[in-house]
Amino acid sequence: MDGGADALPDYELLELVLFQSLKNGDVKPLAHRLIKTFGDFNGVLSASVERLKDVEGVGPRIACDLKLIEAATHRMSRGRVLKRPVISSWAALLEYCRVTMSHRETELFRILFLDLKNILIADEIQSTGTVNHVPVYPREVVKRGLELNASALILVHNHPSGDPTPSSADIDMTDQIARACDTVGIVIHDHLVVGKSSEVSFKSEGYL
């Protein structure tokens, strides 16, 4: 209560969370097993229900409680950027992308839709893929942008491998989307590739 979350290491914070789900018994061994399996606190929350249940000691109640905390975390991060100018909330937007995508085990392709004033009006996952590929269809991107009357887009996808370096396929796909959007007057502001601990901006790296 005095020092906030930063005052506790991941395993101690997880112990406190687990104690709310498992009133009886020692939660320390379970917290350590979860951290060892998934890497850190964010990794535990981001793990699928099926993988969580594979860990000894995790039942439906604990899995459900962990996924509820994950959902609340995503909702809070999203609230810091939705309906706000992207330029003034760029750090919060990057944090939102990290929280929601850095520990995913499969690739997700997310689109952030902006209006004329660069205010984020919608945030949607357009497609879900495998561990190293996600299907993206420029026509669907353009169609959804027009439906929302968006003036600009920020593309976001993750690399489950942890390395955010764009692949040649990422670069080609971004170019196709940019050319398709250009025909209807929609601008691609950036494409962010999210890794485990860092991200790459296409705009900053000169790909856009």
Secondary structure in CASP SS format (residue, H / E / C, confidence):
PFRMAT SS
TARGET T0000
AUTHOR 0000-0000-0000
METHOD secondary structure of the structure
MODEL  1
M C 1.00
D C 1.00
G C 1.00
G C 1.00
A H 1.00
D H 1.00
A H 1.00
L C 1.00
P C 1.00
D H 1.00
Y H 1.00
E H 1.00
L H 1.00
L H 1.00
E H 1.00
L H 1.00
V H 1.00
L H 1.00
F H 1.00
Q H 1.00
S H 1.00
L C 1.00
K C 1.00
N C 1.00
G C 1.00
D C 1.00
V C 1.00
K H 1.00
P H 1.00
L H 1.00
A H 1.00
H H 1.00
R H 1.00
L H 1.00
I H 1.00
K H 1.00
T H 1.00
F H 1.00
G C 1.00
D C 1.00
F H 1.00
N H 1.00
G H 1.00
V H 1.00
L H 1.00
S H 1.00
A C 1.00
S C 1.00
V H 1.00
E H 1.00
R H 1.00
L H 1.00
K H 1.00
D C 1.00
V C 1.00
E C 1.00
G C 1.00
V C 1.00
G C 1.00
P H 1.00
R H 1.00
I H 1.00
A H 1.00
C H 1.00
D H 1.00
L H 1.00
K H 1.00
L H 1.00
I H 1.00
E H 1.00
A H 1.00
A H 1.00
T H 1.00
H H 1.00
R H 1.00
M H 1.00
S H 1.00
R H 1.00
G H 1.00
R C 1.00
V C 1.00
L C 1.00
K C 1.00
R C 1.00
P E 1.00
V C 1.00
I C 1.00
S C 1.00
S C 1.00
W H 1.00
A H 1.00
A H 1.00
L H 1.00
L H 1.00
E H 1.00
Y H 1.00
C H 1.00
R H 1.00
V H 1.00
T H 1.00
M H 1.00
S C 1.00
H C 1.00
R C 1.00
E C 1.00
T C 1.00
E C 1.00
L E 1.00
F E 1.00
R E 1.00
I E 1.00
L E 1.00
F E 1.00
L E 1.00
D C 1.00
L C 1.00
K C 1.00
N C 1.00
I E 1.00
L E 1.00
I E 1.00
A E 1.00
D E 1.00
E E 1.00
I E 1.00
Q E 1.00
S E 1.00
T E 1.00
G C 1.00
T C 1.00
V C 1.00
N C 1.00
H C 1.00
V C 1.00
P C 1.00
V C 1.00
Y C 1.00
P H 1.00
R H 1.00
E H 1.00
V H 1.00
V H 1.00
K H 1.00
R H 1.00
G H 1.00
L H 1.00
E H 1.00
L C 1.00
N C 1.00
A C 1.00
S C 1.00
A E 1.00
L E 1.00
I E 1.00
L E 1.00
V E 1.00
H E 1.00
N E 1.00
H C 1.00
P C 1.00
S C 1.00
G C 1.00
D C 1.00
P C 1.00
T C 1.00
P C 1.00
S C 1.00
S H 1.00
A H 1.00
D H 1.00
I H 1.00
D H 1.00
M H 1.00
T H 1.00
D H 1.00
Q H 1.00
I H 1.00
A H 1.00
R H 1.00
A H 1.00
C H 1.00
D H 1.00
T C 1.00
V C 1.00
G C 1.00
I C 1.00
V E 1.00
I E 1.00
H E 1.00
D E 1.00
H E 1.00
L E 1.00
V E 1.00
V E 1.00
G C 1.00
K C 1.00
S C 1.00
S C 1.00
E E 1.00
V E 1.00
S E 1.00
F H 1.00
K H 1.00
S H 1.00
E H 1.00
G C 1.00
Y C 1.00
L C 1.00
END
